[in-house]
Amino acid sequence: MTLENLANLVKAKQLKIEPPDQNEFDGMLNSAMRWHGYRSDNLYLVFQCLQHTVGLENAKWRVLDKCHKQRNLAEYEGYLEMTPQLLQELKKATEELLTLVEALGPIK
């Protein structure tokens, strides 16, 4: 895990440093950066940082990002095209992400 990369994003004003918060973390298992004490207003950056915060492979966070973009197209433009293969990849990536986040344990 390379948290130095997250520190670089703080310097570039892409992330904010905030104290870790167990209650918030418990309510937001989908945001592993809060466990490390970071927050971003940019969801793409949150997906991208999953490789540094929980060790999720690049290909898996890219699936999450692609599905998020497709959700946005469906919601804002009424266009939805989701293949069974993409749904299967999303399911696998989500299951792996949940396992990695749960393995973090309580905030110290």
Buried (B, 14 or more C-beta within 10 A) or exposed (E): EEEEEBEEBEEEEBBEEEEBBEEBBEEBBEBBBBBBBBBBEEBEBBBBBBBBBBEBEEEBBBBBBBBBEBEEEEEEEEEEEEEEEBEEBBEEBBEBBEEBBEEBEEBE
